[in-house]
Amino acid sequence: MIFHAFEKRILVLFVTLAHVIIGAFLICSSIAGYAFAGGRGEEALFISFDEEPLGLIPNSWQVIGGEWRTAVSETEQVFQQSLATLQGLSYALYLPANYTICVQVRPIKTAMPSGAGLIAYWQDTQNHYRFMSYDNRVLLIKVSNGQIAVLSQLAFPLEVGKWYCMKLSVTSVGKRTLLYGKVWAKDEKEPSGWMLVSEDLSPATTHGWAGLWCAKGAYEFDDFELLLHTRDGKESVSLRDSFESYEIGQAPSTWTFIGGVWQICDSNTKTLQQLNILDEYSFKHNCYALILGYHSYTVTAKMRATSGGEVYGVGLTLHWREPNSHYDILSVGANRLMVWAYSQEALKPRLIGEKQCTIERWKWHYFKARIKATSKATQLQVKVWRSEQNEPHEWLIETDDDAPQRISSGTFGFVTLATSVEIKEIKVEFDAER
């Protein structure tokens, strides 16, 4: 039976208050083991928590609220939120680590000195890595607490009007991060070796999103790729953006920009350009274009609630940007599944989907959600079933968020409401082509 209006208002109030509380929580994090499968255009990331060290937050997961850790439950190792008396919401969010990023770049107009390049392990403007051209050199840079350190450099000028390929690989092992960079002319063969190599023994961060950087110059970018590393040393595309699907003259909606004038331009093919060349080359005037999540993907997770009163829930969070910008797919009690949309512009979350669904405590369930961002709406499809049953053919909930404040990209993870939860595994299928 669907919630009555009064019950809905109570739940909205409860969930809204929980998100206010989340803003005060300390964020903890660390990187995860994973495997890949899939073909061209669609890749699958499979994460099992079997091999993670016990009692810790697995690598590549960032948690907000609750008490998250790996543990053994009925002979199986799981990722769990163990606080049975949890008040409100708690999240575990995926952040990428150990990956290679590539882009094509062309200087259009530059002052001297000027630069452009790639960003890895982004936390904020004060903490990240860069592989960049600058003043007729290429450099590996660490930005830690706002301080810039040159890890490695080599003379290599970029000619105005000429296309180049840039590639940066980052790998974190224990308390060190390995960085590899190379650049070459687009019309030449990729060098077999790396141009710059560095080992950072005091990394400020060991995971984070990726993007582009430039300063004091107009630059053009094309064919951005993010390739995650597998444990066997291979690479698999989890995100590819050729910029062809965006409108000319607009900034692409699935990217986040800090500084500069970024827009899609028609240069035989569509490219992303940063056109502002007036800013000085200083830390506060850099221009950033950031990928802070994926735009279209399918998540399937095996999980179960292990405590809770009358109002409790477990589920998935999608397109997470921050505590007030994401979608939650949440079971509420034992017989309801709800889809909530959070946005910075709204004072409270919007309920955009709801169906009856039996979800019992201590029973393993699969939660599956498909999310796709289009120019007109963000589309969500959801289904849930018991682990011993076959997957249903039909989606339980299908809804489009066409509100102006809809979210077009972000990361994914788990959400729990007033209950402890255990997660056995998660599979993510990316729509890598764009």
C-alpha positions, 0 to 999 in steps of 0.5 A: 500500500502506498504511503499516505501523505502524512507518512510521506511528510514524516519520511521527507522530514526524517531524510532531510534532517539526516542529510543535514547531519551528514554534512557534519560527519568526517569523511574517511577513505582509502583503494579497492580490488576489482575485475573487469569484463565487457566489450567495446562501448560497455565495460563492467567493473566487478568489486568483491570484498573477499580479499580486502583486509579485515576491519578496514574501509576498502580502498576506493571507498569513501564513507559518510556517517555510520561505522563502515568496515570489512568483516566476516558474516556467516563465513563470508567476508562482506563490507558492512555498516555495523552501527545498528543504532544508526540515526538517519542516513549513512553512505559508502561512495566509490572513488576511482584509483589506479587508472590511466587518463588520456586526452588530445590537446592543441594550443590555440593561443598562448601567452608566455608562460602558459600550460595545459594538461591532465589532472588525477586524484582530484580532491580540490584545488588544493590537493591533486596531481597534474601532468602538464606542459608549461613554459616549453617543458612537461612536468609531473606536479603534486599539489598538496595543501595548496603547495606545488611540488615538481616531481619530475620534468623534461624539456618538450615545447608544444607548438601552437596549432598542433595536436598532441596526445597526453597520457598520465598513469597513477597507481597507489601501492600502500603509502606511495603513489607511482606516476607516469607521463608521456606526450607525443605529436598526434600524427606520430606513433605513441612512444613505448616508454614513459617520458616522466616517472616519479614515486611520491612517498608522501601522497596527499591523496590516493584516489579521486577523480580526473580532468583537464587543466590549463592556464594563461592560454586558449586550448582545445581538447578532444577524446578524453578517456579514463581507463581503470587498472585491473589487478592483472595489470590490464586497463579497461575503459570506464569513461570515454568522452569525444564531446560529440553529443553536446551542443556547440557554444555550451559547456558540457553538462557532465563536466564541472568547471572551475575558472576559465571560459569552457565551451564546445566548439566546432573544429571539424569535429566537436571539441572542448575549448578553454578560451580565456587567456587573460588570467595570470599563471597563479594558483588561484587563477588556474582553469579546471575541467573535471569529471566527477562521476559517470553519466550512464551506467547500471549498478547491481549489488548484493546486500541485506539489512541486519537491524532496524525498527519500523522505518529503516532502509538499504539501497543504492545512491547514484549520481552522487556529487555531494550530500545535497546532490544525488539520487537515492534508491532506498527500501523503506520498511519491509514493503516499499521501494522509493526513489528520492532526488536531492538537489542544491536548489531544493529545500527537501528531497523530491520523491520521484518513484515509489512501488510496493516491494517486499525486502526482508531483514537478514535476507540477501537481495539484489538491488539493480538500478540503471541511470542514463543522462540525456539532454531532456531528463535523467532516466532511472530504472530499478528492480529488486529481487531475492538472491535465490530467485531469478532476476525479473525481466521487468523493471519495478520502477521506471521514472524520468527526472526532467526537473531543471535541477536534475543531476546529469552525472556523479559517482555511485555507492550504498546508502543505509537508513537507520539500520546496519547493512552488509554488502557482498558484491557490486557490479557496475556496467558503464556506457563508456561511449559518449 
